[in-house]
Amino acid sequence: MARAVWHSSVGKKTVMAVSGVIMLLYLVVHMIGNLKIFFGAAEFNHYAHWLRTVGEPFMHYEWTLWLVRIVLVLAVVAHAVSAYQLSRRDIRARPTGYVHRKARTSYATRTMRWGGIILALFIVWHLLDLTTGTVHPGGFQEGRPYQNVVDTFSTWYGNAVYITAMLALGLHVRHGFWSAAQTLGVGSRSRDRALKTTANILALLLTAGFVAVPVAVMTEVVS
């Protein structure tokens, strides 16, 4: 039964919707955590340390953090695989494409695939920059995330990559939230307007919240 659901287009859309909701919840929490940087180095570094000790003493050091990471990896993989397979089905179903775009198709809808690729590449860069320190500029300092963030956003390319990805994220969330609501049966004629408004607000808040950090470093509000 599980295999039959997975191989159906509806099943893949449901997997995309559920995994998308999981990632959206993480993004909201992650954005709120990022904004702690405005309270200074001590507050931000303490928050980063707290993430590694959540659940102690029942959970060992970093166990909770690794559980979150595992869930996120599974969600990202499920989301990406479902999106790719649905895209291939669409191409096979209509290999020549449409002569004219649908009049009501939004820019976000048309760029979902490219947005997904941009975000996937960004995630790899972001982890190599601020988690492993592999591509981090200025010397990665373990246990000092505040300084690492300032180092990254003190470079023009760090800002360019991050802000571009966050703009892509806003478009992705705007359309993805709406699509997930329809797939999971939440959408209806009476709720359409409220769902669209919620999608727009979520996309705007997430984009503004994440972009606020590099802008603050560029303007030396955070230094």
Secondary structure by P-SEA (a helix, b strand, c coil): caaaaaacaaaaaaaaaaaaaaaaaaaaaaaaaaacccccaaaaaaaaaaaaaccccccccaaaaaaaaaaaaaaaaaaaaaaaaaaaaaaaacccccccccccccccccaaaaaaaaaaaaaaaaaaccccccccccccccccaaaaaaaaaccaaaaaaaaaaaaaaaaaaaaaaaaaaaaaccccccaaaaaaaaaaaaaaaaaaaaaaaaaaaaacccc
